[in-house]
């Protein structure tokens, strides 16, 4: 008898009917936020693996002191520019 009941309820449902529990706006916003966070986390994981595989490619070839050769290194006049 219960198998007959289940087959009747699934057969009576049409494609155009709304689901029994529609998502509210808060739930949709929550799912969208979690989805964006998952995408962001995936991008960070990919970036970290790239840095782990080749750590020296992300480092600049020049240092900060190379750029201030002509200035007095003891004064801070170059910071005012």
PDB file of N, CA, C and O in Angstrom, chain B, residues numbered from 101:
ATOM      1  N   UNK B 101       0.805  -1.181   0.000  1.00  0.00           N
ATOM      2  CA  UNK B 101       0.000   0.000   0.000  1.00  0.00           C
ATOM      3  C   UNK B 101       0.858   1.259   0.000  1.00  0.00           C
ATOM      4  O   UNK B 101       0.539   2.230  -0.686  1.00  0.00           O
ATOM      5  N   UNK B 102       1.964   1.245   0.779  1.00  0.00           N
ATOM      6  CA  UNK B 102       2.809   2.436   0.824  1.00  0.00           C
ATOM      7  C   UNK B 102       3.548   2.646  -0.495  1.00  0.00           C
ATOM      8  O   UNK B 102       3.801   3.789  -0.877  1.00  0.00           O
ATOM      9  N   UNK B 103       3.899   1.576  -1.194  1.00  0.00           N
ATOM     10  CA  UNK B 103       4.554   1.738  -2.486  1.00  0.00           C
ATOM     11  C   UNK B 103       3.596   2.328  -3.513  1.00  0.00           C
ATOM     12  O   UNK B 103       4.017   3.071  -4.399  1.00  0.00           O
ATOM     13  N   UNK B 104       2.327   2.009  -3.401  1.00  0.00           N
ATOM     14  CA  UNK B 104       1.317   2.578  -4.275  1.00  0.00           C
ATOM     15  C   UNK B 104       1.182   4.070  -4.006  1.00  0.00           C
ATOM     16  O   UNK B 104       1.034   4.858  -4.940  1.00  0.00           O
ATOM     17  N   UNK B 105       1.230   4.460  -2.747  1.00  0.00           N
ATOM     18  CA  UNK B 105       1.131   5.872  -2.365  1.00  0.00           C
ATOM     19  C   UNK B 105       2.319   6.671  -2.906  1.00  0.00           C
ATOM     20  O   UNK B 105       2.136   7.774  -3.421  1.00  0.00           O
ATOM     21  N   UNK B 106       3.517   6.134  -2.795  1.00  0.00           N
ATOM     22  CA  UNK B 106       4.710   6.833  -3.281  1.00  0.00           C
ATOM     23  C   UNK B 106       4.683   6.987  -4.789  1.00  0.00           C
ATOM     24  O   UNK B 106       5.084   8.026  -5.314  1.00  0.00           O
ATOM     25  N   UNK B 107       4.221   5.982  -5.479  1.00  0.00           N
ATOM     26  CA  UNK B 107       4.197   6.076  -6.934  1.00  0.00           C
ATOM     27  C   UNK B 107       3.152   7.090  -7.392  1.00  0.00           C
ATOM     28  O   UNK B 107       3.343   7.744  -8.417  1.00  0.00           O
ATOM     29  N   UNK B 108       2.056   7.233  -6.654  1.00  0.00           N
ATOM     30  CA  UNK B 108       1.033   8.202  -7.025  1.00  0.00           C
ATOM     31  C   UNK B 108       1.508   9.635  -6.806  1.00  0.00           C
ATOM     32  O   UNK B 108       1.228  10.509  -7.626  1.00  0.00           O
ATOM     33  N   UNK B 109       2.218   9.884  -5.716  1.00  0.00           N
ATOM     34  CA  UNK B 109       2.664  11.249  -5.436  1.00  0.00           C
ATOM     35  C   UNK B 109       3.748  11.681  -6.410  1.00  0.00           C
ATOM     36  O   UNK B 109       3.763  12.841  -6.822  1.00  0.00           O
ATOM     37  N   UNK B 110       4.649  10.795  -6.788  1.00  0.00           N
ATOM     38  CA  UNK B 110       5.693  11.184  -7.724  1.00  0.00           C
ATOM     39  C   UNK B 110       5.131  11.354  -9.130  1.00  0.00           C
ATOM     40  O   UNK B 110       5.632  12.177  -9.897  1.00  0.00           O
ATOM     41  N   UNK B 111       4.094  10.587  -9.481  1.00  0.00           N
ATOM     42  CA  UNK B 111       3.511  10.697 -10.807  1.00  0.00           C
ATOM     43  C   UNK B 111       2.652  11.945 -10.928  1.00  0.00           C
ATOM     44  O   UNK B 111       2.507  12.488 -12.023  1.00  0.00           O
ATOM     45  N   UNK B 112       2.075  12.413  -9.815  1.00  0.00           N
ATOM     46  CA  UNK B 112       1.179  13.567  -9.880  1.00  0.00           C
ATOM     47  C   UNK B 112       1.930  14.889  -9.925  1.00  0.00           C
ATOM     48  O   UNK B 112       1.326  15.911 -10.249  1.00  0.00           O
ATOM     49  N   UNK B 113       3.202  14.910  -9.620  1.00  0.00           N
ATOM     50  CA  UNK B 113       3.982  16.145  -9.611  1.00  0.00           C
ATOM     51  C   UNK B 113       4.379  16.510 -11.035  1.00  0.00           C
ATOM     52  O   UNK B 113       4.963  15.695 -11.750  1.00  0.00           O
ATOM     53  N   UNK B 114       4.068  17.718 -11.443  1.00  0.00           N
ATOM     54  CA  UNK B 114       4.432  18.147 -12.791  1.00  0.00           C
ATOM     55  C   UNK B 114       5.706  18.973 -12.757  1.00  0.00           C
ATOM     56  O   UNK B 114       6.218  19.293 -11.684  1.00  0.00           O
ATOM     57  N   UNK B 115       6.208  19.311 -13.916  1.00  0.00           N
ATOM     58  CA  UNK B 115       7.466  20.045 -14.027  1.00  0.00           C
ATOM     59  C   UNK B 115       7.297  21.496 -13.584  1.00  0.00           C
ATOM     60  O   UNK B 115       8.244  22.086 -13.064  1.00  0.00           O
ATOM     61  N   UNK B 116       6.130  22.079 -13.774  1.00  0.00           N
ATOM     62  CA  UNK B 116       5.913  23.494 -13.493  1.00  0.00           C
ATOM     63  C   UNK B 116       5.597  23.792 -12.039  1.00  0.00           C
ATOM     64  O   UNK B 116       5.506  24.964 -11.674  1.00  0.00           O
ATOM     65  N   UNK B 117       5.426  22.787 -11.191  1.00  0.00           N
ATOM     66  CA  UNK B 117       5.100  23.035  -9.790  1.00  0.00           C
ATOM     67  C   UNK B 117       6.312  23.554  -9.035  1.00  0.00           C
ATOM     68  O   UNK B 117       7.453  23.208  -9.341  1.00  0.00           O
ATOM     69  N   UNK B 118       6.040  24.394  -8.041  1.00  0.00           N
ATOM     70  CA  UNK B 118       7.101  24.932  -7.189  1.00  0.00           C
ATOM     71  C   UNK B 118       7.561  23.849  -6.223  1.00  0.00           C
ATOM     72  O   UNK B 118       6.775  22.974  -5.859  1.00  0.00           O
ATOM     73  N   UNK B 119       8.832  23.893  -5.800  1.00  0.00           N
ATOM     74  CA  UNK B 119       9.269  22.914  -4.806  1.00  0.00           C
ATOM     75  C   UNK B 119       8.564  23.162  -3.466  1.00  0.00           C
ATOM     76  O   UNK B 119       8.007  24.235  -3.237  1.00  0.00           O
ATOM     77  N   UNK B 120       8.596  22.174  -2.605  1.00  0.00           N
ATOM     78  CA  UNK B 120       7.890  22.265  -1.330  1.00  0.00           C
ATOM     79  C   UNK B 120       8.475  23.349  -0.425  1.00  0.00           C
ATOM     80  O   UNK B 120       7.732  23.987   0.321  1.00  0.00           O
ATOM     81  N   UNK B 121       9.775  23.567  -0.476  1.00  0.00           N
ATOM     82  CA  UNK B 121      10.423  24.568   0.369  1.00  0.00           C
ATOM     83  C   UNK B 121      11.243  25.517  -0.502  1.00  0.00           C
ATOM     84  O   UNK B 121      12.429  25.270  -0.723  1.00  0.00           O
ATOM     85  N   UNK B 122      10.643  26.591  -0.999  1.00  0.00           N
ATOM     86  CA  UNK B 122      11.420  27.539  -1.817  1.00  0.00           C
ATOM     87  C   UNK B 122      12.423  28.295  -0.947  1.00  0.00           C
ATOM     88  O   UNK B 122      12.187  28.512   0.242  1.00  0.00           O
ATOM     89  N   UNK B 123      13.527  28.685  -1.542  1.00  0.00           N
ATOM     90  CA  UNK B 123      14.557  29.407  -0.799  1.00  0.00           C
ATOM     91  C   UNK B 123      14.144  30.853  -0.602  1.00  0.00           C
ATOM     92  O   UNK B 123      13.613  31.492  -1.511  1.00  0.00           O
ATOM     93  N   UNK B 124      14.393  31.362   0.597  1.00  0.00           N
ATOM     94  CA  UNK B 124      14.113  32.767   0.866  1.00  0.00           C
ATOM     95  C   UNK B 124      15.262  33.607   0.335  1.00  0.00           C
ATOM     96  O   UNK B 124      16.298  33.082  -0.074  1.00  0.00           O
ATOM     97  N   UNK B 125      15.067  34.909   0.347  1.00  0.00           N
ATOM     98  CA  UNK B 125      16.109  35.816  -0.132  1.00  0.00           C
ATOM     99  C   UNK B 125      17.360  35.718   0.738  1.00  0.00           C
ATOM    100  O   UNK B 125      18.477  35.789   0.225  1.00  0.00           O
ATOM    101  N   UNK B 126      17.184  35.555   2.041  1.00  0.00           N
ATOM    102  CA  UNK B 126      18.336  35.419   2.943  1.00  0.00           C
ATOM    103  C   UNK B 126      19.126  34.153   2.641  1.00  0.00           C
ATOM    104  O   UNK B 126      20.356  34.162   2.677  1.00  0.00           O
ATOM    105  N   UNK B 127      18.420  33.064   2.342  1.00  0.00           N
ATOM    106  CA  UNK B 127      19.106  31.814   2.028  1.00  0.00           C
ATOM    107  C   UNK B 127      19.844  31.914   0.701  1.00  0.00           C
ATOM    108  O   UNK B 127      20.966  31.422   0.575  1.00  0.00           O
ATOM    109  N   UNK B 128      19.220  32.547  -0.291  1.00  0.00           N
ATOM    110  CA  UNK B 128      19.891  32.735  -1.577  1.00  0.00           C
ATOM    111  C   UNK B 128      21.136  33.592  -1.419  1.00  0.00           C
ATOM    112  O   UNK B 128      22.179  33.300  -2.002  1.00  0.00           O
ATOM    113  N   UNK B 129      21.021  34.662  -0.620  1.00  0.00           N
ATOM    114  CA  UNK B 129      22.178  35.526  -0.372  1.00  0.00           C
ATOM    115  C   UNK B 129      23.279  34.768   0.357  1.00  0.00           C
ATOM    116  O   UNK B 129      24.461  34.931   0.052  1.00  0.00           O
ATOM    117  N   UNK B 130      22.892  33.947   1.311  1.00  0.00           N
ATOM    118  CA  UNK B 130      23.873  33.141   2.046  1.00  0.00           C
ATOM    119  C   UNK B 130      24.597  32.159   1.143  1.00  0.00           C
ATOM    120  O   UNK B 130      25.816  32.011   1.229  1.00  0.00           O
ATOM    121  N   UNK B 131      23.845  31.486   0.273  1.00  0.00           N
ATOM    122  CA  UNK B 131      24.468  30.538  -0.662  1.00  0.00           C
ATOM    123  C   UNK B 131      25.384  31.254  -1.650  1.00  0.00           C
ATOM    124  O   UNK B 131      26.448  30.743  -1.999  1.00  0.00           O
ATOM    125  N   UNK B 132      24.968  32.438  -2.099  1.00  0.00           N
ATOM    126  CA  UNK B 132      25.819  33.202  -3.025  1.00  0.00           C
ATOM    127  C   UNK B 132      27.104  33.631  -2.328  1.00  0.00           C
ATOM    128  O   UNK B 132      28.181  33.558  -2.919  1.00  0.00           O
ATOM    129  N   UNK B 133      27.004  34.076  -1.083  1.00  0.00           N
ATOM    130  CA  UNK B 133      28.184  34.501  -0.326  1.00  0.00           C
ATOM    131  C   UNK B 133      29.142  33.338  -0.095  1.00  0.00           C
ATOM    132  O   UNK B 133      30.354  33.484  -0.256  1.00  0.00           O
ATOM    133  N   UNK B 134      28.602  32.193   0.279  1.00  0.00           N
ATOM    134  CA  UNK B 134      29.444  31.008   0.490  1.00  0.00           C
ATOM    135  C   UNK B 134      30.085  30.577  -0.828  1.00  0.00           C
ATOM    136  O   UNK B 134      31.241  30.153  -0.842  1.00  0.00           O
ATOM    137  N   UNK B 135      29.354  30.680  -1.927  1.00  0.00           N
ATOM    138  CA  UNK B 135      29.922  30.342  -3.229  1.00  0.00           C
ATOM    139  C   UNK B 135      31.075  31.254  -3.610  1.00  0.00           C
ATOM    140  O   UNK B 135      32.102  30.799  -4.112  1.00  0.00           O
ATOM    141  N   UNK B 136      30.894  32.555  -3.366  1.00  0.00           N
ATOM    142  CA  UNK B 136      31.979  33.513  -3.658  1.00  0.00           C
ATOM    143  C   UNK B 136      33.192  33.227  -2.781  1.00  0.00           C
ATOM    144  O   UNK B 136      34.328  33.299  -3.251  1.00  0.00           O
ATOM    145  N   UNK B 137      32.959  32.905  -1.514  1.00  0.00           N
ATOM    146  CA  UNK B 137      34.078  32.561  -0.631  1.00  0.00           C
ATOM    147  C   UNK B 137      34.801  31.302  -1.099  1.00  0.00           C
ATOM    148  O   UNK B 137      36.026  31.223  -1.004  1.00  0.00           O
ATOM    149  N   UNK B 138      34.063  30.322  -1.599  1.00  0.00           N
ATOM    150  CA  UNK B 138      34.703  29.096  -2.103  1.00  0.00           C
ATOM    151  C   UNK B 138      35.550  29.379  -3.335  1.00  0.00           C
ATOM    152  O   UNK B 138      36.640  28.825  -3.480  1.00  0.00           O
ATOM    153  N   UNK B 139      35.057  30.239  -4.226  1.00  0.00           N
ATOM    154  CA  UNK B 139      35.844  30.609  -5.408  1.00  0.00           C
ATOM    155  C   UNK B 139      37.109  31.347  -4.985  1.00  0.00           C
ATOM    156  O   UNK B 139      38.190  31.080  -5.510  1.00  0.00           O
ATOM    157  N   UNK B 140      36.979  32.279  -4.031  1.00  0.00           N
ATOM    158  CA  UNK B 140      38.131  33.030  -3.532  1.00  0.00           C
ATOM    159  C   UNK B 140      39.145  32.098  -2.871  1.00  0.00           C
ATOM    160  O   UNK B 140      40.351  32.247  -3.072  1.00  0.00           O
ATOM    161  N   UNK B 141      38.660  31.140  -2.085  1.00  0.00           N
ATOM    162  CA  UNK B 141      39.553  30.177  -1.447  1.00  0.00           C
ATOM    163  C   UNK B 141      40.275  29.326  -2.487  1.00  0.00           C
ATOM    164  O   UNK B 141      41.462  29.035  -2.336  1.00  0.00           O
ATOM    165  N   UNK B 142      39.568  28.928  -3.536  1.00  0.00           N
ATOM    166  CA  UNK B 142      40.201  28.141  -4.593  1.00  0.00           C
ATOM    167  C   UNK B 142      41.304  28.922  -5.295  1.00  0.00           C
ATOM    168  O   UNK B 142      42.369  28.379  -5.590  1.00  0.00           O
ATOM    169  N   UNK B 143      41.042  30.213  -5.564  1.00  0.00           N
ATOM    170  CA  UNK B 143      42.078  31.041  -6.193  1.00  0.00           C
ATOM    171  C   UNK B 143      43.295  31.213  -5.283  1.00  0.00           C
ATOM    172  O   UNK B 143      44.431  31.188  -5.757  1.00  0.00           O
ATOM    173  N   UNK B 144      43.063  31.387  -3.983  1.00  0.00           N
ATOM    174  CA  UNK B 144      44.192  31.506  -3.054  1.00  0.00           C
ATOM    175  C   UNK B 144      44.995  30.215  -2.969  1.00  0.00           C
ATOM    176  O   UNK B 144      46.222  30.257  -2.882  1.00  0.00           O
ATOM    177  N   UNK B 145      44.324  29.079  -2.993  1.00  0.00           N
ATOM    178  CA  UNK B 145      45.038  27.794  -2.947  1.00  0.00           C
ATOM    179  C   UNK B 145      45.894  27.621  -4.197  1.00  0.00           C
ATOM    180  O   UNK B 145      47.037  27.175  -4.108  1.00  0.00           O
ATOM    181  N   UNK B 146      45.348  27.971  -5.366  1.00  0.00           N
ATOM    182  CA  UNK B 146      46.126  27.873  -6.603  1.00  0.00           C
ATOM    183  C   UNK B 146      47.333  28.796  -6.552  1.00  0.00           C
ATOM    184  O   UNK B 146      48.428  28.401  -6.953  1.00  0.00           O
ATOM    185  N   UNK B 147      47.150  30.034  -6.058  1.00  0.00           N
ATOM    186  CA  UNK B 147      48.264  30.985  -5.957  1.00  0.00           C
ATOM    187  C   UNK B 147      49.339  30.482  -4.993  1.00  0.00           C
ATOM    188  O   UNK B 147      50.532  30.611  -5.269  1.00  0.00           O
ATOM    189  N   UNK B 148      48.921  29.913  -3.869  1.00  0.00           N
ATOM    190  CA  UNK B 148      49.896  29.395  -2.901  1.00  0.00           C
ATOM    191  C   UNK B 148      50.689  28.231  -3.484  1.00  0.00           C
ATOM    192  O   UNK B 148      51.893  28.131  -3.251  1.00  0.00           O
ATOM    193  N   UNK B 149      50.039  27.356  -4.234  1.00  0.00           N
ATOM    194  CA  UNK B 149      50.769  26.253  -4.844  1.00  0.00           C
ATOM    195  C   UNK B 149      51.750  26.749  -5.907  1.00  0.00           C
ATOM    196  O   UNK B 149      52.834  26.186  -6.065  1.00  0.00           O
ATOM    197  N   UNK B 150      51.370  27.800  -6.632  1.00  0.00           N
ATOM    198  CA  UNK B 150      52.310  28.365  -7.605  1.00  0.00           C
ATOM    199  C   UNK B 150      53.531  28.949  -6.915  1.00  0.00           C
ATOM    200  O   UNK B 150      54.654  28.792  -7.395  1.00  0.00           O
ATOM    201  N   UNK B 151      53.316  29.625  -5.783  1.00  0.00           N
ATOM    202  CA  UNK B 151      54.451  30.192  -5.029  1.00  0.00           C
ATOM    203  C   UNK B 151      55.312  29.080  -4.444  1.00  0.00           C
ATOM    204  O   UNK B 151      56.538  29.191  -4.424  1.00  0.00           O
ATOM    205  N   UNK B 152      54.681  28.010  -3.968  1.00  0.00           N
ATOM    206  CA  UNK B 152      55.459  26.901  -3.412  1.00  0.00           C
ATOM    207  C   UNK B 152      56.292  26.201  -4.486  1.00  0.00           C
ATOM    208  O   UNK B 152      57.410  25.762  -4.213  1.00  0.00           O
ATOM    209  N   UNK B 153      55.764  26.096  -5.690  1.00  0.00           N
ATOM    210  CA  UNK B 153      56.504  25.411  -6.748  1.00  0.00           C
ATOM    211  C   UNK B 153      57.653  26.253  -7.296  1.00  0.00           C
ATOM    212  O   UNK B 153      58.695  25.714  -7.669  1.00  0.00           O
ATOM    213  N   UNK B 154      57.467  27.594  -7.346  1.00  0.00           N
ATOM    214  CA  UNK B 154      58.513  28.473  -7.872  1.00  0.00           C
ATOM    215  C   UNK B 154      58.558  29.751  -7.029  1.00  0.00           C
ATOM    216  O   UNK B 154      58.014  30.777  -7.437  1.00  0.00           O
ATOM    217  N   UNK B 155      59.200  29.699  -5.855  1.00  0.00           N
ATOM    218  CA  UNK B 155      59.143  30.849  -4.945  1.00  0.00           C
ATOM    219  C   UNK B 155      59.941  32.061  -5.425  1.00  0.00           C
ATOM    220  O   UNK B 155      59.624  33.185  -5.037  1.00  0.00           O
ATOM    221  N   UNK B 156      60.935  31.872  -6.233  1.00  0.00           N
ATOM    222  CA  UNK B 156      61.791  33.002  -6.611  1.00  0.00           C
ATOM    223  C   UNK B 156      61.232  33.806  -7.768  1.00  0.00           C
ATOM    224  O   UNK B 156      61.738  34.897  -8.036  1.00  0.00           O
ATOM    225  N   UNK B 157      60.219  33.327  -8.465  1.00  0.00           N
ATOM    226  CA  UNK B 157      59.657  34.096  -9.571  1.00  0.00           C
ATOM    227  C   UNK B 157      58.817  35.265  -9.073  1.00  0.00           C
ATOM    228  O   UNK B 157      58.664  36.256  -9.787  1.00  0.00           O
ATOM    229  N   UNK B 158      58.267  35.170  -7.861  1.00  0.00           N
ATOM    230  CA  UNK B 158      57.421  36.244  -7.341  1.00  0.00           C
ATOM    231  C   UNK B 158      58.232  37.342  -6.652  1.00  0.00           C
ATOM    232  O   UNK B 158      57.684  38.398  -6.336  1.00  0.00           O
ATOM    233  N   UNK B 159      59.520  37.115  -6.414  1.00  0.00           N
ATOM    234  CA  UNK B 159      60.354  38.129  -5.753  1.00  0.00           C
ATOM    235  C   UNK B 159      60.900  39.109  -6.783  1.00  0.00           C
ATOM    236  O   UNK B 159      61.309  38.698  -7.869  1.00  0.00           O
ATOM    237  N   UNK B 160      60.912  40.403  -6.458  1.00  0.00           N
ATOM    238  CA  UNK B 160      61.482  41.375  -7.402  1.00  0.00           C
ATOM    239  C   UNK B 160      62.990  41.208  -7.491  1.00  0.00           C
ATOM    240  O   UNK B 160      63.637  40.777  -6.536  1.00  0.00           O
ATOM    241  N   UNK B 161      63.541  41.554  -8.650  1.00  0.00           N
ATOM    242  CA  UNK B 161      64.982  41.370  -8.842  1.00  0.00           C
ATOM    243  C   UNK B 161      65.789  42.510  -8.218  1.00  0.00           C
ATOM    244  O   UNK B 161      66.962  42.327  -7.893  1.00  0.00           O
ATOM    245  N   UNK B 162      65.174  43.683  -8.047  1.00  0.00           N
ATOM    246  CA  UNK B 162      65.880  44.798  -7.425  1.00  0.00           C
ATOM    247  C   UNK B 162      65.417  44.964  -5.981  1.00  0.00           C
ATOM    248  O   UNK B 162      64.323  44.543  -5.606  1.00  0.00           O
ATOM    249  N   UNK B 163      66.273  45.584  -5.190  1.00  0.00           N
ATOM    250  CA  UNK B 163      65.918  45.842  -3.797  1.00  0.00           C
ATOM    251  C   UNK B 163      65.573  47.305  -3.617  1.00  0.00           C
ATOM    252  O   UNK B 163      65.753  48.110  -4.531  1.00  0.00           O
ATOM    253  N   UNK B 164      65.080  47.646  -2.446  1.00  0.00           N
ATOM    254  CA  UNK B 164      64.661  49.012  -2.168  1.00  0.00           C
ATOM    255  C   UNK B 164      65.868  49.962  -2.184  1.00  0.00           C
ATOM    256  O   UNK B 164      65.747  51.109  -2.614  1.00  0.00           O
ATOM    257  N   UNK B 165      67.008  49.497  -1.725  1.00  0.00           N
ATOM    258  CA  UNK B 165      68.190  50.364  -1.656  1.00  0.00           C
ATOM    259  C   UNK B 165      68.775  50.655  -3.028  1.00  0.00           C
ATOM    260  O   UNK B 165      69.486  51.647  -3.189  1.00  0.00           O
ATOM    261  N   UNK B 166      68.498  49.820  -4.019  1.00  0.00           N
ATOM    262  CA  UNK B 166      68.985  50.092  -5.373  1.00  0.00           C
ATOM    263  C   UNK B 166      68.318  51.329  -5.958  1.00  0.00           C
ATOM    264  O   UNK B 166      68.928  52.025  -6.770  1.00  0.00           O
ATOM    265  N   UNK B 167      67.083  51.620  -5.566  1.00  0.00           N
ATOM    266  CA  UNK B 167      66.337  52.729  -6.138  1.00  0.00           C
ATOM    267  C   UNK B 167      66.705  54.074  -5.537  1.00  0.00           C
ATOM    268  O   UNK B 167      66.403  55.106  -6.136  1.00  0.00           O
ATOM    269  N   UNK B 168      67.345  54.102  -4.377  1.00  0.00           N
ATOM    270  CA  UNK B 168      67.691  55.369  -3.728  1.00  0.00           C
ATOM    271  C   UNK B 168      69.200  55.592  -3.697  1.00  0.00           C
ATOM    272  O   UNK B 168      69.724  56.138  -2.726  1.00  0.00           O
ATOM    273  N   UNK B 169      69.894  55.182  -4.736  1.00  0.00           N
ATOM    274  CA  UNK B 169      71.354  55.310  -4.762  1.00  0.00           C
ATOM    275  C   UNK B 169      71.799  56.762  -4.783  1.00  0.00           C
ATOM    276  O   UNK B 169      72.756  57.121  -4.097  1.00  0.00           O
ATOM    277  N   UNK B 170      71.112  57.616  -5.568  1.00  0.00           N
ATOM    278  CA  UNK B 170      71.543  58.988  -5.720  1.00  0.00           C
ATOM    279  C   UNK B 170      71.214  59.880  -4.533  1.00  0.00           C
ATOM    280  O   UNK B 170      71.771  60.970  -4.410  1.00  0.00           O
ATOM    281  N   UNK B 171      70.336  59.445  -3.674  1.00  0.00           N
ATOM    282  CA  UNK B 171      69.908  60.267  -2.540  1.00  0.00           C
ATOM    283  C   UNK B 171      70.718  59.940  -1.302  1.00  0.00           C
ATOM    284  O   UNK B 171      71.344  58.886  -1.192  1.00  0.00           O
ATOM    285  N   UNK B 172      70.684  60.872  -0.388  1.00  0.00           N
ATOM    286  CA  UNK B 172      71.291  60.622   0.908  1.00  0.00           C
ATOM    287  C   UNK B 172      70.461  59.565   1.633  1.00  0.00           C
ATOM    288  O   UNK B 172      69.264  59.765   1.844  1.00  0.00           O
ATOM    289  N   UNK B 173      71.057  58.475   2.008  1.00  0.00           N
ATOM    290  CA  UNK B 173      70.297  57.424   2.665  1.00  0.00           C
ATOM    291  C   UNK B 173      69.997  57.766   4.113  1.00  0.00           C
ATOM    292  O   UNK B 173      69.169  57.100   4.735  1.00  0.00           O
ATOM    293  N   UNK B 174      70.643  58.784   4.671  1.00  0.00           N
ATOM    294  CA  UNK B 174      70.414  59.160   6.059  1.00  0.00           C
ATOM    295  C   UNK B 174      69.261  60.145   6.212  1.00  0.00           C
ATOM    296  O   UNK B 174      68.791  60.347   7.332  1.00  0.00           O
ATOM    297  N   UNK B 175      68.791  60.763   5.142  1.00  0.00           N
ATOM    298  CA  UNK B 175      67.706  61.743   5.235  1.00  0.00           C
ATOM    299  C   UNK B 175      66.432  61.178   4.624  1.00  0.00           C
ATOM    300  O   UNK B 175      66.464  60.180   3.903  1.00  0.00           O
ATOM    301  N   UNK B 176      65.331  61.815   4.914  1.00  0.00           N
ATOM    302  CA  UNK B 176      64.044  61.351   4.406  1.00  0.00           C
ATOM    303  C   UNK B 176      63.441  62.346   3.424  1.00  0.00           C
ATOM    304  O   UNK B 176      62.218  62.442   3.326  1.00  0.00           O
ATOM    305  N   UNK B 177      64.263  63.080   2.702  1.00  0.00           N
ATOM    306  CA  UNK B 177      63.750  64.045   1.729  1.00  0.00           C
ATOM    307  C   UNK B 177      63.086  63.349   0.549  1.00  0.00           C
ATOM    308  O   UNK B 177      62.185  63.911  -0.075  1.00  0.00           O
ATOM    309  N   UNK B 178      63.514  62.158   0.244  1.00  0.00           N
ATOM    310  CA  UNK B 178      62.924  61.440  -0.893  1.00  0.00           C
ATOM    311  C   UNK B 178      61.511  60.990  -0.587  1.00  0.00           C
ATOM    312  O   UNK B 178      60.756  60.698  -1.514  1.00  0.00           O
ATOM    313  N   UNK B 179      61.119  60.922   0.689  1.00  0.00           N
ATOM    314  CA  UNK B 179      59.769  60.499   1.036  1.00  0.00           C
ATOM    315  C   UNK B 179      58.770  61.616   0.821  1.00  0.00           C
ATOM    316  O   UNK B 179      57.572  61.349   0.723  1.00  0.00           O
ATOM    317  N   UNK B 180      59.224  62.871   0.744  1.00  0.00           N
ATOM    318  CA  UNK B 180      58.319  63.999   0.562  1.00  0.00           C
ATOM    319  C   UNK B 180      57.894  64.169  -0.879  1.00  0.00           C
ATOM    320  O   UNK B 180      56.929  64.886  -1.141  1.00  0.00           O
ATOM    321  N   UNK B 181      58.559  63.552  -1.807  1.00  0.00           N
ATOM    322  CA  UNK B 181      58.263  63.738  -3.228  1.00  0.00           C
ATOM    323  C   UNK B 181      57.033  63.074  -3.679  1.00  0.00           C
ATOM    324  O   UNK B 181      56.681  63.159  -4.855  1.00  0.00           O
TER     325      UNK B 181
END
